[in-house]
Every structure is written in C-alpha cells, then in structure tokens.
Amino acid sequence: MTSKIVRVALIAAVAAASLSVAACQPKATEAEAAASEATSEMAVEASAEVSAASVEASVAASH
C-alpha cells in the first residue's frame, strides 16, 4: 500500500512540476499557447484524478 501512495504522490509532483515549467516559459505564439493550454488542462485533470485516487486509497487504508 505504501508504494501505491508513493507512486500517486510522484505522479502528482510531476504534474505540478509540468505546470510550473509551463508557467515559467517565455510568451509563445497563439498556436503554441493554445497547445500549451490544452496540455496544462490535461495535467490539471490528471492531477485531480490522482488526488482523488490518493484520498480513496487513504480512506480505504484507514478502514
């Protein structure tokens, strides 16, 4: 169970890091900005799914 929690935390950290890197890049053209926005949205969605799975795992572990 511990390795699963560590894996979930690692995935969440990678998603947060990708958002951080995307936020620190210089201004892009409109096409690049649209592609970057789509990637950021996917990363946020993935992070939310990982967070939900982590909460479910924590609840299951506590019972």
FENNOR-V628610 format. One record per helix or strand of 3 or more residues. SS is the DSSP state (h for helix, s for strand). FROM is the first residue (numbers start at 0). TO is the last residue. If there is no record, write none. Layout:
ss->SS from->FROM to->TO
ss->SS from->FROM to->TO
This chain:
ss->h from->1 to->22
ss->h from->29 to->61
